[in-house]
Amino acid sequence: MSTAFLVTSLVVVVSPGTGVLYTLSAGLSRGRRASVVAAFGCTLGIVPHMAAAIVGLAALLYASSVAFQTLKIAGVAYLLFLAWRTLREPGTLQLDPHPSRHVVLRAIAINVLNPNCRSSSSRSCRSSRARSRGWSS
């Protein structure tokens, strides 16, 4: 392993992702129970990405550059939509008490739509495929 890989891995592991930020915000605004519910929802949101990697969808994205580019463009469109929605948000932060069901559904949506999860699945598939063929990744 190279030093650059180790430094990059450290930065990725140390920096919080969207799921962590949502779990923290749910806990700070709604209490401990909402934080646990949000963490559970974020974990459920990772399951579709794991299932896609297991059944070979990540390999399909690796093999088809058109499918992978389409997925990347959809991820960029989603991030632009989030930015637009954030910029249009009026006023200051408002704390709305939502039921646990709403917190779980939002947490699941955050990780299902997270483009980093999709790219991580395809990267892990590529590296395991390369190792199985005797290539260095």
C-alpha angles and dihedrals in degrees: 000000000000126000091242090057092050093048092047091048091050092052092049093048096045098046114082119241130216092272092055092047092049092047091051093047092048090050094047095046102035107020140251097310092055090049092054091046091050091050089051091049092049089052090051089050091062093055096080090053091050091048091050091052092047096050093045103256088129089055089051090052089049092050096044114056090186092057092046093048090049091052091048092050090049089052091051090049090052092050091049089050090052091049092049092049091049093050091050092051107117124228129338133330112300123197111219116184107231127184118255091256090062092048092051094047092049091048091050091049091050093058098035090054095039107118091204091065091053094049091046090054093051092044092053090048091050094049094047090047091050092049091050089055093047095252124134114242 
